[in-house]
Amino acid sequence: MLAIRNIAELLVVPPGPVQGSSMRTLERICDAALLVDGERIAWFGSESSLVTPPECECLDAGRGCVLPGLIDCHTHAVFASTREGEFVQRLEGKSYAEIAEAGGGIRNSVEAVRASTCQQLVDHTLPRLERMLRGGVTTVEIKSGYGLSVEAELKMLQAVKELKALQPLELVGTYLAAHTTPREFADRPDAYLDTVLDDTVLARIRDEGLAEFCDVFCERTAFDIEQSRRVMSAAARFGMAPKLHADQIRQMGATRLAGEVGAISADHLETVDEGGIAALKAAGTVAVLLPGCSFFLGVGQAPARRIIDADLPVAVATDYNPGSSMVESLPLVMSIACTQMKMTPAEVVVAATANAAAALGRQDRLGAIEVGMQADLLVLDVPSHERWLYEVGRNCVRTVLKAGKVVGNAQI
């Protein structure tokens, strides 16, 4: 067994989904300790009540804060080239949509992915994951979507599968072939969908365990409501649960669609309206907000307070990608959620742990401090979670545990 002792603050995050006002009312145990038995949390409470089992190893938290490992539930971390040229174009006044409509955007990442081998994609991505781990992330969702052909999309998902064996982060694959229409199918989006939604393709993804979820970018520059419904319906027949890039740039009813199809999450929501919020609440869909994307693009944030006040479970993720959110630090994004979305530190921690786990269907195992939950844990070098998010941009993570084992930073 392992005892984590000398904890200034143990933040007791409950299992997700945690809704609305409950996100800010977390139990804190000061002067705490926690016991890990194998991969699971076995006990926690005040250190004065700790009974150390025989032959128990000890990890000194150094008067730091302990909380669940972070879960980045929306990333595009597998890519082969950067897009700093578009970054400069936006600084000069062009919008993300204007760049995409002129043939840039997602399509600029496609050529590099298509020209790369699976091993090259693995090699590009591995150091990104290592840096995310050092920042406290223990689980990462990774989407395809930069291949835009059957061969290249499967290559991206295969890279995710191979990365699982090379590092300690838990990786979750999502099929996002419906990210936009490739150049060779210009003005023929339905013909493109015919290829990537072919039964043989979806059966291969299922049989080889390449993706748990299917996502679609429902937007004027990508796929409309009926096309998006088609994507999610086809994938569901092969066991992939639906996700949706919804209401990012223009309001077109995408969040209502997410509620209609019972999507596990609806992500972005910068232009969500009251009807969309009501649809998510009725369906029990997790609202995944991406504050780093709005920060990077210099546009308005999603209305986090309005969504939380509507009693929805809200998650926060990086949207790490080379075009619209070249931000791989989830703690930085969490601080942005505080300063720009006016979320409290407690709400943001829940959003990046318990509710992020719910957005990936892992709330029964990950994202919480509860006996029996997997011991994915962070030890910070600051005494409270408020202090952590207040120190914007500094890595305050001292130790990372995944399934009860130290995998980052400190040593036992």
N, C-alpha and C positions, 0 to 999 in steps of 0.2 A: 504494500500500500504506500501511498504518498500523502504526506500532510503538508499543506500550505499554511504557514503560520505567519504571525506578525503582520496581519492585514489591517490597514487603517480603515478601509471601507470595502465591504463586500456588497456589491450591488445585486440584489436578488431580483433578477428579471424573470418574470413568469413565462411559461410556454405561450407561444403565439397561437392564433392571432390576438393581439392586444388592441382593443378598440378605443378610439376617442380619448376621453378624459382619463381613462385608466392608464394611458401611456405615460402620464407624468407623475403617477402616484406609486413609486417603487419603494419597496422596503430596503433600508440600508442597515447593515449590521456593522457597527464600529468595533474595533479591537476583535477581529473575527479570525476564524480558522476554517479550513475545508479539507475533507478527506477524499481521496480518489482511490477507488479499488478497481484495478485494471483499467478499463476504458471509461468507467462511469463515476459520477459523483455519488459518494457513499454517505456523506454527512456534511453539514455545515452549521455554524453557529458561533457563539462567542468563544473566544480562545480559552477563557476560564472554564468552559464546559468540555473542552477537548480531552478525550481519552485516547492517547496515542497507542495503537496496537503494537505488539512486539515486532521487531525487525521492520519498522516503518521508516522509510526515507523521509527527509524533511526538505522543504523548499522555503527559504526565508523570503517573504514578500517585501521586506525592507520598509515597512510602513507605507506601502503603496496600495492602490485600489485594485481590486480583482473583480472581473466581470466576464460574461461569456465572450468567446471568440467572435470576431466580426464575420459577417456573411455578405459578400458582394453579389447581390442577386440579379445584376444586369450589367454585363460587360461584353465587349467585342475584342477581347484581349489577343486573339489570334489574327495578326495582320502582318504584312510583309514590307510595307513602305510607309513613310510618313507623308504628311500633306501640309507642310509649313507654308507652301505657296498660297493655299487657300486661307490660312491664318492671316497672311499679309493682305490678301484681297478683302477680307472682312474688315480689317483695320482701315482699309482705304474706302470702305463704305458699302461694299456688296454684302447682301444678306446670304445666309445659308441656302435659302430657297432659290435665290437668283443664281448662285453658283451651280446648284444641282440642275436647274432648268437649262443652263447653258452647256450641260454635258459633263460637269465636274462632280464633286461630291463623292458619293459611294463608288461610282464608276471609276474614279481615279485609283481606288484601292484594288480594283478587280484585276487589272493587268498584272500587277506584282504578285498577287496570290496565284493567279493562273500559271505564271512563269516559275513559281517556286515548287520545290519538291515537298512532300510531307515532312521529311527530316529538316529541311530548312525552316519550315513553319514552326516546328518543335524548337529548333535552336533559337529562333527569334523570340519565342514566347517564354521560354524557361526563365531567363533573368527577370522578366516582368513579374512572374509569379513569385520569384524569390524575394523581390522587393516588396510585393504586396504582403507576403508572409511577415516580413520584418516590421511592417506597419500594423500588424495585428489581425490580418484577415486569415481565416482558417477554412473557408469554403467560398468557391467562386463559380458562378454560372458564366459560361462562355458560349456565344452565339456564332454560328456560321454567318454567311451573308455577304462575304467579299469574294466569292467565287462566281456566283450567278451562272453556273452551269452544273449539270449533275456531277460530272467528274470533280470539279473544283470544290463544290460544296461538300461532297463526301470526303474529299481530301482534308478539308478543314476539320470536319468532325473526327476523322481518324487521328489527326494531330492532337485533338483534345483527349481522345482515348489513350494515346501513347503517353501524353504528359501525365496522366494519372499515376503511372508507375514510376515516374522519375523524380517526384517531389511529394511532400507530405500534405499539401492542400487537397481538400476534397473538391473535385471538379464536376460540374454538371453541364452536359451538352444540350444545346437548343438548336433546332433546325430553322434557319432564317433565310432560306433560299428566296423567299418573297420579301426581299429587302428593297429592291427596285428592279426595273426591267433592264437587262443588258443591252448594249448597243446593237448587237445582231438581231435583237427582237424589238427594235425601236418601233413604237406605235402598235405593237402586237403583244400586249401583256398577257392576254388569255392564251395565246400560243406558247408563250414562255411558261406559264403555269402548267400547261399540258405536260411539259417535259419534266419539271421538278416535282410534280404531284403524281407522276405515273406510279401505278401500284407496285411495280417491281422496285422502284427507287425507295418508296416508303417501306416496303417489306424488308429491304436490305437494312435500312436504318434500324428498324425494329429488331431484326434477327441478329444483327451485329452489336446491338446495344450502343448505338452511336449518339442517340438523343432521347431525352425524356420528354422534351417540350417542343412545340412548334410555335414560332412567332411570325408575325407579318407586320410590315410597316404600312399602316392604313393612313394614307396621306395623298394629297393631290399629285405630288411628284412620284408616287409609288403605286399603291393599289387602292381601289375604291371599296365601298362597303360590301358590295356583292362579291367582288373578287376576294376580299379578306375573309368573308364568310366561307367561301369555297375552300380556301387554304385550310382553315381550321377544321372544317368538316372532314376533308380528306385525311388530314393527319390524325384526327381522332379515331378514325377507323383502324389505324395501325398503332394505337396505344399512346400517341403523343398528346399530352394535355395542352390546351391552348393558352398562349400569351398574346399580348397585343401591344405594339407601339401605337399609342392612342392620343389624339388631340394635342400633338406636339406643336405644329405650326399653324394649322387652321382647324376650326371647329367644323367637323363634318359627320358627327354622330358616331365616331369610333368607340368612345367609351360606352355609349349605349349598346353597341354591338358586343363589346366585351362582357357586359352584364347579360345580354341575351344568350350568349353561347356558354355562359358559366366559366369564363376564363379564370385561371388561377391568379393571374395578375393583369392589370392594365398599367402600362408604364409610360411615363412622361407627364401627360395631363396638364401641360402649361395652359391650354385653352379650354379646359373642361368646363361644362356648364352644369346647372342644377339638375337637369335631366340625367346627365351622365353620372353625377354623384349618386343620385337616387338609384340608378341602374346597378352601380357597383355594390351599393349597400344591400339591395335586394338579393343579389347573387352571391354575396359573401366573398367578393373579389378583393384582393389586396391591391391598394393603390401604391405603386412604386414611383417615387419621385426622384428626379435626377438633377439635383441642384448644381452639380459640377458642369453639366451641359449648358444650362442657362448662363452660368458664370463665364464659361469659356467663350460662348457665342455673344455675350453681352446683351442678352434679351431678358424679358421678364420671367420671373420664377413661377412655378406652379403655385396655386393658392393653398398652401399647406394648412393654414389655420382654418380656412373654410372647410377643407376636407376632413380634418381632425374633428372640428366642431360638429360635423355631420355624423360623427360616431363611426367612422371607417377605420380599419387598420391601415396604417401608413408605413411603408418601408422606404428606405433611402439606399441608393446605390450609386456607383461612379459613372456608369455608362462609358467606361474607359474605351476610347476608340480614337483613331488618328485624325478624324475629321471634325467632330463636334464636341469632343470632350477628351482631350489628351491629358487626362488627370487620372493617375493610377492610385492615388492615395485616398482610401476611404475615410480615414480620420480627417483629412483636409476637407473633403466633401461634407462630412458631418458638421464641421465648424461653419462651413458656408450655409448649411441648413439652419444653424442657429442665427447667424448674423443677417442673412438675407431672407429666410423664410419665417423667422421669428419662432422657430421651434425651440422648446426648452432642451437643455442637455439630456434630461431623462427621456424625453420623447425621442430624441435623436438616437440614443443608445438602444431603446426598444426597436426603433425603425431599422437599425443596422444589425440586429440580433434576432429577437423573437419573431418580428414581422417579416424580416427578410427570409427567415427559415420557412415561414408559412407561404411566402411567395414561391418557394421551391418545393413545397410539399414535404418539408423535413421538420415540422414543428413538434413531432412526437419524439425527436431525438436530439435536435440541435437548437441553439439560440437561447437557452435558459439556464438559470441556476436552480436546479431541483434535483432531489435524490432520484437516481436512476437515469438522468439525462447524461448524454455523452460529455466527457470532461474536455471540451474545447474551451480553453480559458486563457485570459490575458492577465498578466501582472504588470501594472503600470508603475512608473517611477514617480508618480504624483499621488497625493493622498485622496483625491476624489475625482469622480468623472467630470464634474464641473471644471476643475482645474485643467483637466486633459483637453477639453474642447476650447477652453479659454486660451491655452497656449497654441495658437493657430500655427500649423505648419511644422511644429517641432515633434519629432518622433518620441513619444513618452512611453513606448512599450519596452518593458524590461525583459519579459519572458512570455513565450507563446507555447501553449500546450495543445496538442491535437490528440484526441482519444486517449488522454491521460499521460502522454509522453511529451517531454520538452522537445520542441522542434525548432525553436528560434531564440536567439539572443543569449539568455543566461544559461548556465549549467547548474545542475543539482550539486 
